[in-house]
Structure formats: structure tokens, C-alpha cells
Amino acid sequence: MLDWSQQQLATTANVGLSTIRSFETGKRVPIANNLQAIRTALEAAGVIFIDQNGNGPGVRLRDRQA
């Protein structure tokens, strides 16, 4: 969706690269402050988190304005 590397996400969210890798491989469960930092970074880049509804939770990318 954003075509970010793990390093880009870690840097943007101010979270350690090893933390991102551990989350993605399932070796660690994110703690609340790391999860919030990652979400904030993704939202700032245009990702919209969609709450659960009849179709379940999801994400989409904010429309870019010309």
C-alpha cells in the first residue's frame, strides 16, 4: 500500500527495526505505545483504519488530491 521497507516504518514510527521485524514474524506481540506509534506513522502517510462493520475491519489509502 505504501511500499515502505521495515526500516522506513521503524524510522517514521520511531520504533526499533528489530521491533518491527519481531512483530512481522510473530515473535513479539506489540505493546500499546509501539502499536500507537506505528498507527500514527501510517495514518500520517495516508492510511485510514476502518472500524469493524458488517464487512469486518480494514484499511484503505486516503485519496490524493490533485
Gaussian input, Z-matrix of N, CA and C with variables (Angstrom, degrees):
# hf/3-21g

backbone

0 1
 N
 C     1     B1
 C     2     B2     1     A1
 N     3     B3     2     A2     1     D1
 C     4     B4     3     A3     2     D2
 C     5     B5     4     A4     3     D3
 N     6     B6     5     A5     4     D4
 C     7     B7     6     A6     5     D5
 C     8     B8     7     A7     6     D6
 N     9     B9     8     A8     7     D7
 C    10    B10     9     A9     8     D8
 C    11    B11    10    A10     9     D9
 N    12    B12    11    A11    10    D10
 C    13    B13    12    A12    11    D11
 C    14    B14    13    A13    12    D12
 N    15    B15    14    A14    13    D13
 C    16    B16    15    A15    14    D14
 C    17    B17    16    A16    15    D15
 N    18    B18    17    A17    16    D16
 C    19    B19    18    A18    17    D17
 C    20    B20    19    A19    18    D18
 N    21    B21    20    A20    19    D19
 C    22    B22    21    A21    20    D20
 C    23    B23    22    A22    21    D21
 N    24    B24    23    A23    22    D22
 C    25    B25    24    A24    23    D23
 C    26    B26    25    A25    24    D24
 N    27    B27    26    A26    25    D25
 C    28    B28    27    A27    26    D26
 C    29    B29    28    A28    27    D27
 N    30    B30    29    A29    28    D28
 C    31    B31    30    A30    29    D29
 C    32    B32    31    A31    30    D30
 N    33    B33    32    A32    31    D31
 C    34    B34    33    A33    32    D32
 C    35    B35    34    A34    33    D33
 N    36    B36    35    A35    34    D34
 C    37    B37    36    A36    35    D35
 C    38    B38    37    A37    36    D36
 N    39    B39    38    A38    37    D37
 C    40    B40    39    A39    38    D38
 C    41    B41    40    A40    39    D39
 N    42    B42    41    A41    40    D40
 C    43    B43    42    A42    41    D41
 C    44    B44    43    A43    42    D42
 N    45    B45    44    A44    43    D43
 C    46    B46    45    A45    44    D44
 C    47    B47    46    A46    45    D45
 N    48    B48    47    A47    46    D46
 C    49    B49    48    A48    47    D47
 C    50    B50    49    A49    48    D48
 N    51    B51    50    A50    49    D49
 C    52    B52    51    A51    50    D50
 C    53    B53    52    A52    51    D51
 N    54    B54    53    A53    52    D52
 C    55    B55    54    A54    53    D53
 C    56    B56    55    A55    54    D54
 N    57    B57    56    A56    55    D55
 C    58    B58    57    A57    56    D56
 C    59    B59    58    A58    57    D57
 N    60    B60    59    A59    58    D58
 C    61    B61    60    A60    59    D59
 C    62    B62    61    A61    60    D60
 N    63    B63    62    A62    61    D61
 C    64    B64    63    A63    62    D62
 C    65    B65    64    A64    63    D63
 N    66    B66    65    A65    64    D64
 C    67    B67    66    A66    65    D65
 C    68    B68    67    A67    66    D66
 N    69    B69    68    A68    67    D67
 C    70    B70    69    A69    68    D68
 C    71    B71    70    A70    69    D69
 N    72    B72    71    A71    70    D70
 C    73    B73    72    A72    71    D71
 C    74    B74    73    A73    72    D72
 N    75    B75    74    A74    73    D73
 C    76    B76    75    A75    74    D74
 C    77    B77    76    A76    75    D75
 N    78    B78    77    A77    76    D76
 C    79    B79    78    A78    77    D77
 C    80    B80    79    A79    78    D78
 N    81    B81    80    A80    79    D79
 C    82    B82    81    A81    80    D80
 C    83    B83    82    A82    81    D81
 N    84    B84    83    A83    82    D82
 C    85    B85    84    A84    83    D83
 C    86    B86    85    A85    84    D84
 N    87    B87    86    A86    85    D85
 C    88    B88    87    A87    86    D86
 C    89    B89    88    A88    87    D87
 N    90    B90    89    A89    88    D88
 C    91    B91    90    A90    89    D89
 C    92    B92    91    A91    90    D90
 N    93    B93    92    A92    91    D91
 C    94    B94    93    A93    92    D92
 C    95    B95    94    A94    93    D93
 N    96    B96    95    A95    94    D94
 C    97    B97    96    A96    95    D95
 C    98    B98    97    A97    96    D96
 N    99    B99    98    A98    97    D97
 C   100   B100    99    A99    98    D98
 C   101   B101   100   A100    99    D99
 N   102   B102   101   A101   100   D100
 C   103   B103   102   A102   101   D101
 C   104   B104   103   A103   102   D102
 N   105   B105   104   A104   103   D103
 C   106   B106   105   A105   104   D104
 C   107   B107   106   A106   105   D105
 N   108   B108   107   A107   106   D106
 C   109   B109   108   A108   107   D107
 C   110   B110   109   A109   108   D108
 N   111   B111   110   A110   109   D109
 C   112   B112   111   A111   110   D110
 C   113   B113   112   A112   111   D111
 N   114   B114   113   A113   112   D112
 C   115   B115   114   A114   113   D113
 C   116   B116   115   A115   114   D114
 N   117   B117   116   A116   115   D115
 C   118   B118   117   A117   116   D116
 C   119   B119   118   A118   117   D117
 N   120   B120   119   A119   118   D118
 C   121   B121   120   A120   119   D119
 C   122   B122   121   A121   120   D120
 N   123   B123   122   A122   121   D121
 C   124   B124   123   A123   122   D122
 C   125   B125   124   A124   123   D123
 N   126   B126   125   A125   124   D124
 C   127   B127   126   A126   125   D125
 C   128   B128   127   A127   126   D126
 N   129   B129   128   A128   127   D127
 C   130   B130   129   A129   128   D128
 C   131   B131   130   A130   129   D129
 N   132   B132   131   A131   130   D130
 C   133   B133   132   A132   131   D131
 C   134   B134   133   A133   132   D132
 N   135   B135   134   A134   133   D133
 C   136   B136   135   A135   134   D134
 C   137   B137   136   A136   135   D135
 N   138   B138   137   A137   136   D136
 C   139   B139   138   A138   137   D137
 C   140   B140   139   A139   138   D138
 N   141   B141   140   A140   139   D139
 C   142   B142   141   A141   140   D140
 C   143   B143   142   A142   141   D141
 N   144   B144   143   A143   142   D142
 C   145   B145   144   A144   143   D143
 C   146   B146   145   A145   144   D144
 N   147   B147   146   A146   145   D145
 C   148   B148   147   A147   146   D146
 C   149   B149   148   A148   147   D147
 N   150   B150   149   A149   148   D148
 C   151   B151   150   A150   149   D149
 C   152   B152   151   A151   150   D150
 N   153   B153   152   A152   151   D151
 C   154   B154   153   A153   152   D152
 C   155   B155   154   A154   153   D153
 N   156   B156   155   A155   154   D154
 C   157   B157   156   A156   155   D155
 C   158   B158   157   A157   156   D156
 N   159   B159   158   A158   157   D157
 C   160   B160   159   A159   158   D158
 C   161   B161   160   A160   159   D159
 N   162   B162   161   A161   160   D160
 C   163   B163   162   A162   161   D161
 C   164   B164   163   A163   162   D162
 N   165   B165   164   A164   163   D163
 C   166   B166   165   A165   164   D164
 C   167   B167   166   A166   165   D165
 N   168   B168   167   A167   166   D166
 C   169   B169   168   A168   167   D167
 C   170   B170   169   A169   168   D168
 N   171   B171   170   A170   169   D169
 C   172   B172   171   A171   170   D170
 C   173   B173   172   A172   171   D171
 N   174   B174   173   A173   172   D172
 C   175   B175   174   A174   173   D173
 C   176   B176   175   A175   174   D174
 N   177   B177   176   A176   175   D175
 C   178   B178   177   A177   176   D176
 C   179   B179   178   A178   177   D177
 N   180   B180   179   A179   178   D178
 C   181   B181   180   A180   179   D179
 C   182   B182   181   A181   180   D180
 N   183   B183   182   A182   181   D181
 C   184   B184   183   A183   182   D182
 C   185   B185   184   A184   183   D183
 N   186   B186   185   A185   184   D184
 C   187   B187   186   A186   185   D185
 C   188   B188   187   A187   186   D186
 N   189   B189   188   A188   187   D187
 C   190   B190   189   A189   188   D188
 C   191   B191   190   A190   189   D189
 N   192   B192   191   A191   190   D190
 C   193   B193   192   A192   191   D191
 C   194   B194   193   A193   192   D192
 N   195   B195   194   A194   193   D193
 C   196   B196   195   A195   194   D194
 C   197   B197   196   A196   195   D195

   B1=1.4467
   B2=1.5300
   B3=1.3139
   B4=1.4654
   B5=1.5209
   B6=1.3119
   B7=1.4618
   B8=1.5292
   B9=1.3240
   B10=1.4682
   B11=1.5197
   B12=1.3051
   B13=1.4601
   B14=1.5304
   B15=1.3106
   B16=1.4656
   B17=1.5208
   B18=1.3245
   B19=1.4651
   B20=1.5259
   B21=1.3172
   B22=1.4660
   B23=1.5252
   B24=1.3178
   B25=1.4593
   B26=1.5179
   B27=1.3154
   B28=1.4610
   B29=1.5291
   B30=1.3140
   B31=1.4630
   B32=1.5185
   B33=1.3204
   B34=1.4580
   B35=1.5204
   B36=1.3229
   B37=1.4707
   B38=1.5247
   B39=1.3433
   B40=1.4633
   B41=1.5337
   B42=1.3265
   B43=1.4644
   B44=1.5253
   B45=1.2949
   B46=1.4589
   B47=1.5202
   B48=1.3233
   B49=1.4557
   B50=1.5274
   B51=1.3112
   B52=1.4716
   B53=1.5281
   B54=1.3217
   B55=1.4673
   B56=1.5189
   B57=1.3214
   B58=1.4704
   B59=1.5261
   B60=1.3156
   B61=1.4722
   B62=1.5279
   B63=1.3182
   B64=1.4661
   B65=1.5226
   B66=1.3308
   B67=1.4668
   B68=1.5213
   B69=1.3306
   B70=1.4586
   B71=1.5242
   B72=1.3130
   B73=1.4695
   B74=1.5222
   B75=1.3259
   B76=1.4566
   B77=1.5131
   B78=1.3264
   B79=1.4587
   B80=1.5192
   B81=1.3305
   B82=1.4623
   B83=1.5119
   B84=1.3141
   B85=1.4599
   B86=1.5250
   B87=1.3284
   B88=1.4653
   B89=1.5316
   B90=1.3199
   B91=1.4632
   B92=1.5272
   B93=1.3039
   B94=1.4656
   B95=1.5254
   B96=1.3325
   B97=1.4713
   B98=1.5290
   B99=1.3350
   B100=1.4617
   B101=1.5242
   B102=1.3075
   B103=1.4561
   B104=1.5244
   B105=1.3248
   B106=1.4644
   B107=1.5271
   B108=1.3209
   B109=1.4656
   B110=1.5282
   B111=1.3147
   B112=1.4654
   B113=1.5261
   B114=1.3019
   B115=1.4700
   B116=1.5267
   B117=1.3247
   B118=1.4660
   B119=1.5270
   B120=1.3255
   B121=1.4656
   B122=1.5257
   B123=1.3067
   B124=1.4566
   B125=1.5279
   B126=1.3210
   B127=1.4658
   B128=1.5264
   B129=1.3143
   B130=1.4600
   B131=1.5286
   B132=1.3246
   B133=1.4645
   B134=1.5287
   B135=1.3253
   B136=1.4563
   B137=1.5094
   B138=1.3226
   B139=1.4599
   B140=1.5321
   B141=1.3122
   B142=1.4648
   B143=1.5246
   B144=1.3197
   B145=1.4600
   B146=1.5273
   B147=1.3212
   B148=1.4552
   B149=1.5215
   B150=1.3253
   B151=1.4646
   B152=1.5233
   B153=1.3142
   B154=1.4563
   B155=1.5205
   B156=1.3125
   B157=1.4633
   B158=1.5213
   B159=1.2960
   B160=1.4607
   B161=1.5148
   B162=1.3329
   B163=1.4608
   B164=1.5198
   B165=1.3205
   B166=1.4560
   B167=1.5200
   B168=1.3412
   B169=1.4591
   B170=1.5266
   B171=1.3208
   B172=1.4586
   B173=1.5165
   B174=1.3110
   B175=1.4604
   B176=1.5238
   B177=1.3196
   B178=1.4555
   B179=1.5165
   B180=1.3008
   B181=1.4466
   B182=1.5199
   B183=1.3086
   B184=1.4642
   B185=1.5242
   B186=1.3118
   B187=1.4653
   B188=1.5116
   B189=1.3055
   B190=1.4631
   B191=1.5157
   B192=1.3099
   B193=1.4570
   B194=1.5161
   B195=1.3052
   B196=1.4674
   B197=1.5082
   A1=109.93
   A2=117.41
   A3=121.38
   A4=112.12
   A5=116.46
   A6=122.48
   A7=111.48
   A8=115.90
   A9=121.89
   A10=109.81
   A11=115.97
   A12=121.16
   A13=108.19
   A14=115.70
   A15=119.41
   A16=109.96
   A17=116.86
   A18=120.83
   A19=111.25
   A20=117.66
   A21=120.86
   A22=110.64
   A23=116.83
   A24=120.26
   A25=110.35
   A26=117.03
   A27=120.88
   A28=111.12
   A29=116.58
   A30=120.92
   A31=110.95
   A32=117.25
   A33=121.55
   A34=111.59
   A35=116.63
   A36=121.04
   A37=112.80
   A38=116.15
   A39=120.66
   A40=111.45
   A41=113.78
   A42=122.95
   A43=106.37
   A44=117.78
   A45=120.99
   A46=113.12
   A47=116.14
   A48=121.05
   A49=110.76
   A50=117.44
   A51=119.95
   A52=111.20
   A53=116.65
   A54=120.92
   A55=110.21
   A56=117.34
   A57=121.14
   A58=109.82
   A59=116.97
   A60=120.48
   A61=111.40
   A62=116.43
   A63=120.39
   A64=111.65
   A65=117.84
   A66=121.02
   A67=110.36
   A68=115.84
   A69=119.99
   A70=112.87
   A71=117.19
   A72=119.70
   A73=112.34
   A74=116.85
   A75=120.68
   A76=114.28
   A77=117.91
   A78=121.14
   A79=112.46
   A80=116.29
   A81=121.83
   A82=109.60
   A83=114.67
   A84=121.20
   A85=106.16
   A86=117.61
   A87=119.14
   A88=112.11
   A89=115.93
   A90=119.09
   A91=107.45
   A92=116.24
   A93=121.70
   A94=113.57
   A95=118.29
   A96=118.67
   A97=111.63
   A98=118.72
   A99=120.50
   A100=111.05
   A101=116.13
   A102=120.58
   A103=110.71
   A104=116.73
   A105=120.64
   A106=111.23
   A107=117.66
   A108=121.26
   A109=110.95
   A110=116.82
   A111=120.94
   A112=109.97
   A113=116.55
   A114=120.35
   A115=111.00
   A116=116.91
   A117=121.31
   A118=110.68
   A119=117.17
   A120=121.01
   A121=110.96
   A122=117.15
   A123=120.41
   A124=111.55
   A125=116.42
   A126=119.81
   A127=111.22
   A128=117.53
   A129=121.04
   A130=111.14
   A131=116.60
   A132=121.68
   A133=112.22
   A134=117.02
   A135=120.18
   A136=117.02
   A137=117.89
   A138=120.66
   A139=108.32
   A140=115.59
   A141=121.88
   A142=107.56
   A143=116.40
   A144=121.80
   A145=107.98
   A146=116.10
   A147=122.43
   A148=108.07
   A149=115.44
   A150=120.43
   A151=110.53
   A152=114.44
   A153=120.42
   A154=109.54
   A155=114.68
   A156=121.20
   A157=106.69
   A158=118.14
   A159=120.78
   A160=113.81
   A161=116.87
   A162=121.38
   A163=113.04
   A164=118.06
   A165=121.54
   A166=111.82
   A167=117.10
   A168=121.31
   A169=110.53
   A170=115.60
   A171=118.51
   A172=111.96
   A173=115.23
   A174=122.17
   A175=108.40
   A176=115.49
   A177=120.58
   A178=107.65
   A179=116.22
   A180=121.64
   A181=108.87
   A182=116.20
   A183=121.85
   A184=108.86
   A185=116.36
   A186=121.14
   A187=109.63
   A188=115.41
   A189=120.41
   A190=108.06
   A191=115.41
   A192=119.33
   A193=109.57
   A194=115.98
   A195=121.29
   A196=112.12
   D1=-50.29
   D2=177.99
   D3=-101.00
   D4=-16.30
   D5=-177.53
   D6=60.39
   D7=39.27
   D8=178.23
   D9=-91.24
   D10=147.98
   D11=170.27
   D12=-82.45
   D13=167.88
   D14=174.30
   D15=-59.66
   D16=-38.86
   D17=179.71
   D18=-63.40
   D19=-41.62
   D20=178.92
   D21=-62.30
   D22=-44.05
   D23=178.76
   D24=-63.92
   D25=-46.37
   D26=-179.63
   D27=-59.21
   D28=-45.29
   D29=-179.27
   D30=-65.60
   D31=-46.79
   D32=-177.82
   D33=-64.94
   D34=-37.73
   D35=-178.98
   D36=-87.03
   D37=-5.81
   D38=-176.98
   D39=58.10
   D40=45.70
   D41=179.77
   D42=-125.64
   D43=147.62
   D44=-179.46
   D45=-63.68
   D46=143.51
   D47=178.13
   D48=-59.14
   D49=-40.23
   D50=179.23
   D51=-63.39
   D52=-30.79
   D53=177.29
   D54=-66.71
   D55=-46.34
   D56=178.39
   D57=-61.01
   D58=-45.82
   D59=179.76
   D60=-60.42
   D61=-42.30
   D62=-179.70
   D63=-65.89
   D64=-37.02
   D65=176.70
   D66=-64.56
   D67=-45.75
   D68=-175.65
   D69=-68.20
   D70=-29.67
   D71=179.76
   D72=-91.82
   D73=-3.62
   D74=178.85
   D75=80.43
   D76=12.20
   D77=179.77
   D78=-78.54
   D79=-19.96
   D80=179.28
   D81=-137.31
   D82=149.89
   D83=171.50
   D84=-98.09
   D85=132.40
   D86=-177.46
   D87=-63.44
   D88=137.72
   D89=172.40
   D90=-84.90
   D91=160.00
   D92=-170.41
   D93=-55.10
   D94=-44.61
   D95=-176.10
   D96=-69.59
   D97=-34.33
   D98=176.02
   D99=-69.43
   D100=-41.40
   D101=178.62
   D102=-61.33
   D103=-42.45
   D104=178.88
   D105=-66.22
   D106=-40.33
   D107=178.86
   D108=-63.42
   D109=-40.59
   D110=178.61
   D111=-66.96
   D112=-45.61
   D113=179.10
   D114=-60.79
   D115=-44.41
   D116=179.80
   D117=-60.69
   D118=-42.89
   D119=179.04
   D120=-63.94
   D121=-42.79
   D122=179.72
   D123=-66.84
   D124=-41.61
   D125=178.42
   D126=-64.22
   D127=-39.05
   D128=178.30
   D129=-63.47
   D130=-26.93
   D131=179.20
   D132=-87.69
   D133=-1.28
   D134=175.54
   D135=109.23
   D136=4.59
   D137=178.32
   D138=-81.16
   D139=133.70
   D140=177.57
   D141=-112.37
   D142=125.85
   D143=177.57
   D144=-91.53
   D145=128.62
   D146=-177.17
   D147=-104.36
   D148=123.85
   D149=179.13
   D150=-65.09
   D151=160.99
   D152=178.37
   D153=-60.49
   D154=132.99
   D155=173.36
   D156=-139.91
   D157=-157.19
   D158=-179.27
   D159=-58.92
   D160=-24.63
   D161=-179.24
   D162=-102.18
   D163=2.77
   D164=-179.59
   D165=90.66
   D166=172.87
   D167=-179.69
   D168=-73.64
   D169=162.90
   D170=178.79
   D171=-169.44
   D172=-175.49
   D173=176.27
   D174=-138.52
   D175=156.15
   D176=172.13
   D177=-150.61
   D178=166.62
   D179=179.44
   D180=-97.80
   D181=132.92
   D182=179.42
   D183=-59.05
   D184=141.51
   D185=176.35
   D186=-62.84
   D187=136.54
   D188=176.16
   D189=-85.79
   D190=136.26
   D191=177.91
   D192=-93.44
   D193=140.48
   D194=-178.20
   D195=-70.31

